């Protein structure tokens, strides 16, 4: 038998991306956690980063996205099943994330075990989410929703107490059986319908009380959801109309009498990215659910969940951006073109530096927001920061991701454009976080709602931005421009994106001035705070920027 490749030797290819500690090699992440008072967890995070950064686990991520979930609507005898089967790699990641407490870590103060309590637990959990997203992002959807369901369920205290231990348990049980029979559970969500999408007030799904109406009572739900993730969760938070208008319900897969609940999955969504995770279309046929809070409080109660998922959208995008950058630097460090390593070619160094600035900003914005969420009940300034910066951070970080991943893919050339590698998957995955939980324009409208109706929070946030004045002339000029617009009174809706982006880049600039090297912060401001805004592709740096120093300040080579 002839040997493979007997016509040539394979050389000038980078080594397999393996044995990378996703924590130790990420200098902005380390700095962000230190700034948020979470350095105590560096040993745990280093171990987790080493566990994740292996070729074997990256391959498992590839498998989870290659062998897609499959809906089993009926069994061989024709009875409804309404279950989804996954590749074993998907279950492997679900178990890893639950063991790491990504599904509950920011709420470890609720745990009875003192090992899970302490300052900085929110940012530590955020860092784990950020790192796990780099390896396999799809399964993070039910992990995120379970995490975000915890504060939403607290709006119905008796229900929450009955579920608390199962919500906080670091155990993954993929079996299809009632909540009462499981040690650990996951919770999904169903909000949007065909005719409404983001406009959930247009929902037509209805809920009727089984006996008595009111908080904590059982209702029967009939209608549909156009998007519901992930169908194999043990329960869902679902919006439906009652006599008092839109309300939110806890809808388990099994009824209180042990029978399978009336959830009928029509099909799984054929999505652009996020392939490993199943998103479904579902009809509710008198499905049993428990009302959370009072009737008519659906939007207010579900927004408790949505805000935490918006935080995770930013974290997930930041993590994916980080992986795209790391892969690009890895490739450029080993690939020789025109007798020099790619990373030593001045134009490539500038490109990688510009991408490094973006990733550093995304990392610090996301981790700072996670810290604010941890302190939201104890510090008024952090509560105001969270209210202002949730839509801003979600908008900006998720918007910057796809174009950065495209540049990273292009750096790999043809190898980046094939599905055998990871770059195509990163590129396909990134748009979902901008669309999910409110598109970009919805985030801008939310920011303008804060400006118009929640002035205390808005003004406190602007005051925080003002605290960065006096350190860099370009920052001062950009802030004065923003302040001038705000002082004119009502902001035209058409200016919503400009306003959001200006606050985002100012906030990132202040964080980088406080938490990053001078080379990083000054270059970021020089490229993101100019009066005309940022245009063109990555890699257009002004004269005098030390591109190599920026890369080395962000990626451990």
N, C-alpha and C positions, 0 to 999 in steps of 0.2 A: 504493500500500500504506500503511495507517495505521501510524504510528510506535508503538513500544512505550510503554506507560504514558502515553498521551496524556491520561489523566484526572488525573494527579498527578505531583508531583516526589518523588523519593526523597531523604530527608534524615534527619538524626539517626540515622544508622547508622555504627558505627565503621569506620575504614579497614581495608583488608586487612592481616592480620598478616603483615608482610613486612619484610625487611631488619633482623631482630632478631639481634644477636649473643648466642647462647645462653650464652656464657661471660661476656662483659663485663657483661651485664645481670643476672647472677646473683651478687649480693653474698655470700650464704652459701657458694656454691661457691668463689668466689675466696678467701674467708677460710679455708675448710677445706683447700684445697690449700696455702696458705701455712703453715698449722699443721702439715701433713704434710711440709714440706720440699720442695714441688714447684713453688715459684714460678719456678724456672728454665724451666718449660715454658709460661709464660703466653703467649708469642708464638705457639707452636704451637697452644695451646688456643683462643686468640682467633681465629686463622685458621680453625680447625675449627668454632668456634661461629658464625662469620660464614657459612661454607659451608652449614651446616645450616639456619640461620634464615631461609630464603627461601620466598616463596610458592610458587615452582616445586617445591621439594623437599617442602613440606607437601602439595602436590597429588599428587606422586608417591606419598606415603604413603597418600593417599586411594585412588589407583588400585590400589595393591598389596592393599588390603583390600576393594575393590569387586569386582575380577576375581579370583576365588578360585582356588587351586590345583586342578588336576584330575588324578585318577588315571587312568593309561593302563595297565590291567592286561594287555591283549592288543593285538596289532597286527591289521591288517586280514585277515591270513591265519589268525588264530586262535592265534598263538604268544604265550607269556607275554612281557610287556614289563616290568611292575612298575616303572614310572617315573612321576614326577609333573611336570606342566608348570605353570609359573608365569608371571604377567604380567611383562613386561620391567622394570617398576618394582621388583619384588622383587629381581631380579638386580642392578639398579642399587644398591640399598641393601647387598646382600651385598658387592659390590665396594668400596663406600665404607668399610664397616666393616673389611674385611680390609686395605685400604690404610692405614687408621688404626691397624691392629694391635690392634683391640679383641679379636680372637680369640687373642692371645698376649702382650699387652703387659706383664702382670705378671711374665712369665717371660723378659723380654728379656735378663736376665743369662745365659741359655743361648745367646744369639745370638753368632755370631762377629764381627759388625759392632759395633764399639765405640760407634757412634752410638745403639745401642739399649740401652745400659747406663747405670745411674745411680740414685742415691737418689731415691725418689719415683716410680719407674716404675709401681708398683702403683696409687697414687692417680691418676696421670695417665691410665692406662688406665681406671680407674674413672670418671673425669670424662667421658671420651669415651663410655663406655657410657651414663652418665647422660644426656648430651646427645642421643645418637643415639636413645635410647628415647623422647624427646619428639617425635621426628619420625615414626618407624616402629618400633614395638616388636616386632612379630611375628618379623621376620627375626633378631632378636637371639637367639632360641632356639638355632639351630645355632651361632651365633657364641659364645654362652656355653658351650655344651657342648664345643665344640672347645677353648676356653680351659681349662675344668675338666678335660678329658681329659688334658692335659699332665702334671700331677702323678700322675694315676692310672696312666698308661702308664709312668711312671718306675719303677713297681713291677716292671716287666719290662725291665731295662736294655737287653738286646740288641734287643728290639722297638722300644723308644723311640729308640735310636740310628738305626735304619733309617728311622724316620719323622720324626725331629726337624726336618730341613730343610724338609720339606713341611708340617709343623705350624706352623712359624714363618714360612713364606713369606707376604708380604703380597699374595698373588695369589689371585684367585678364578677358578676354572675350573668352570663348571656342567656340563661335558660328562660323559656317562655312560661312563666307561672305568676301567680298573684303576688303583690307586694308583700303581703303578710308572710309569705314563704321564703323571702329572700333576705340575705344579710345586707347587701348593698344594692342600691337602685340608681337609675338614671332618669332624668326628666327632660322632655322635649317641649316644643311649643307649636301652636297652630293659631295664626292670626289672620293671614291674608287670604282673600277670596278672589275669584275671577274678576268680578265687576269693580273691585275697589283697590286691590293692591295696598299701597301705603295708606290710602284713605279707609281705615278700618271702620269708621263710622258708617260706611256704606254696606257693612256686612249684613247678610240676610240669615245666617244661621241663628236658630232660635232655641231657647231653653225654657222648659216648663217644669215647675216644681213637682216632685213626686207626691208630696203631701203639703208640708208647710214651706212657704217661701222665706228666704232670709239667709244671712251669713251662716256658713257651715252646713246648710241643708243640701239634700240630694235633689238634682234636677235631671231631666231627660233632654238630651241635646240632639237636634236634627238639622242637618245642613251639610256644608262642605268646607274644605280648605284647599286652596290652589297650591300652596306650598306648606308642607309640614315635615320638619326634620326632628329627629331621625326616627323612623317608624318602629324600631325595635326598642325604643325607650320604654320604661315600665309605666310611665304616665306622662301626661302633657298638660301644659297650661293653655287653655283654649278660650277664645273670645266668642261670645254669643249674645244675642239680644234677649232681654227679659222685658217684663212690663215697665221696668224702670230704666230701660235702654241698656247700652253695652255693658256687659259684666264678664268677669273672668272666672274660669272653672278649672278645678283639678280633675282631669279625666284619666283614670288608670286603664290599662289594657284589659283588666278583669273587673267585673261588677262585684258589688259587696257580697253577693251570694255565691261567688266563685266561678260563675259562668264567664265566658269570653265576652268582653264588652262590644258594643255595636260600632266598631270602627271598621270600615270597609275600604281597603286600599285599592285605588283604581289603577295606578301605575306608578313606577318610579321615574323621576325626572332624568332626562338625558342631558346632563349639564356640561357646560364648557370645561370646567375644571372640577375640583372637589369630588373626584370620581369615587374614592373609597367610601365616602359617606352617602347613605341613601336619603334622598329627599323625595317626598311622596305627594300625590294627590289623594285625598281621602274624603269619603262621605261618612257622616255620622247618622246612624239609624237608631234613634232613641238611645244614644250612648249615655251611660250614667256618669254624672260629674258632681263634684261638690263645689258650691259657690264659695269663692274666696272674698271675704269682706262683704260689704253691702252691694245690693243691686245698683247698677249705674256707675260703679266705681271701676269698671273694667280697664279703661285707658290708664287711669292713675295707678292702679295696681300692677298692670302689665308693664308700665314704663319703669317700675322698679327693676324689673328683670331686664328690660331693653337697655337701660343705661349700663349695666354690667356687661352685657353682650357687646355693646359698642366699645367699651374699654378693651375687650378681648379682640375685637376686629382690628384695633390699632396694634395690639401686642402681636397678633398673628401675622399681620402684614410686616411689622418690623422684623419679626423672626425670619420670615421668608426673604425679605430684602437682605438680611444679614447672611443667610445661606447663599444667596445669589452672589453677593460680594465676595464671600469667602471662597466660593468655587472659582470665581473669576481671578482672584489673586493667586490661588493655587495653580490654576492653569498658566497664568502669565509668568509665574515664578519658575516654571519648568520648561516652557515652550520656547525654543530658539527660532527667531525669524531674522533674516538678514544679519547673521553672525552675532546677534545679541539676544539675550532673554527679552521676552516681550515686556516684562515689567521694567526693564531698563531703557526702553524706547520712550523718549520724552513725551510723545503724544499719548502713549498708553499709560504712562505714569500719571499724567494729568487727568486722564479719564478715570482711572482707579481712585485717584485722590478725590475727585468730584463726587464719585459714588460713595466714597467713605464718609464724606461730609453729610450726605443725605442719610446714610444709615446711622451715623452717630446721632444726628438730630432726632430721627425716628425712635431710636432706642431711649434717649433721655426724655423725650416727650411722653412716651408710653409708660416708662417706669415712674416718672414724676406723677402721672395721673393715677397710677396704681397706688402710690403712696398717699395721694390725696384721698382716695376712696377708703383707705384704711383709717384715716383720721377724720372722716366726714362727720362723725357724731361727736367729736371732742374738740375740734378746732374750726371756728367759723371761717377763718381764712381758707382753710382747705376745702370746706364745703362749698365756698364760693368758687374756688379754683376748679373743683370738679364740675360744678354746674356750667361754668363758662367754657372750660377746656375739653369737656367730653365731646361735644359736636365738633369743636375745632380740631382736636387731635385725631378723632376718627376720620374726619374729612381729609385732612392734610396727609397723614401717614398712608392711608389706603390709596389716595390719589397718586402718590409718588412711587408706589410699588411697581405697577406694571411696566412703566417706562424704564425703571432701573433694571428690572429683570430682563427686559429686552436687550439692554446694553450688555449685561452679563452674558446673555446667550450669544450675542454677536461676537464677543471676545473669544468664545470657544470655536467660532467658525462653524463648519458643517457638523462637527461633533456636538454642538449645542442645539442643533435643529432636528435631531433625531430622538425618538422616544426611548431609545436604549439608555440614555443618560438622564440626569435629573433636571436639566435646565428647562426643557419644554414643559415639564410638569410644574415647576415653579412659576413659569410665565402664565400658564393656564390657570393656576390656582389663585393668583393675586387679585384679579378683578372682583372676586366674590365678596371680599370684605368691604369694598366700596358700595356694593349693591345691597348686601344684607343689612338688616336693621336700620334702614334709612339711607337712601342714595345721597350723593353729594349735595344736591340742591336742598334736600330735606334737612341735612345737617346745617346748611347755611340759614334756612328758615328757622330752625331751632335756635341758632345763635341770635338771630334778629328778634326772636321771641323773648330771649333773655334780656336783650338790650331794651326792649319796649316794656316788658311786664315784670321783670325781676331785677330792678335797677340796683338794688343793694349788692347782689351777686356780681352783676356786670361791672359796677364801679369798683368793687373790691378787686376784681380781676385786672382791670385797667390800672389800678393803683399798683398791683404787683408788677405789671409790665413797666410802669414808670420807675420802679425801683432799680431797673437796669441802666437808668440814665447816668451819664457822667463817666462811663468807662470806655466808650468808643464813639467818635463823632458820627459814624454811619448809623449806629443804633439810635443816637439822639435825633438825627434827621428823620429817620423812618418813624420813630414814635411821635414826633411832632406832627408829621403828616397824618398819622392815624388820629391823633387827638384833635387835629383841626377838622377832620371829617365828622368826628363824633360831636364836636361843639356846635355844629350847624343845626342840630336837632334831629328830626326823623331821618333815617337813612333809607334812601330809595332801594326797593327790593333788587333792582338790577345791579346794585353795588354789593350784594350779599357775598358773592364769591371773593371779591377783592377784600372785603372786610375780614372774612374768615382766613384768607391766606395771609394777610398782613399780621393778624394776631398770631397765627401759627408760626410764622417765621420770626417774629419778635420774641415769642415765648421760647422757641428753640434757641435763638441767639442768646437770650439771658441765661438759659440753662447751660449752654456751652461755655459762656464766659465764666460761669461758676464751677463747672465740673469737668471741663476738657482743657487740653493744652491751648496755649495762645495761638499756635499755628492752626489748629482746627477752628477755634472760635473766630479768629480774624478772617480766615478764608471763607468761612460760611457766611459771615455778614457781608463780605465784599461781593459775594456772588448771589445772595438771596435778598438783600435789603436795598438794592439800588432802586432809584425812583421809577424806573420803567418796568420793574418786575422781572421775573426770570423767563427767558425765552431760549429756544434752541435746544440742541441735544446736550447731554452731559459731556464734560471735558473741556469746556471753554473757561479756563481760569485766567485771572488777570496776571500781569507781570509781577514777579517778585514773590510768588507763592511757592513755598517749599513742598512740592507735591509728594516727594518721597517721605518726608517727615509726617505728612498727614496720613498716608497709608500705614506707616509704622505705628502711628498713634492709635490706629483703629483695628488693625489686624496684626496679630502676632505672627511674624513670618518665620 
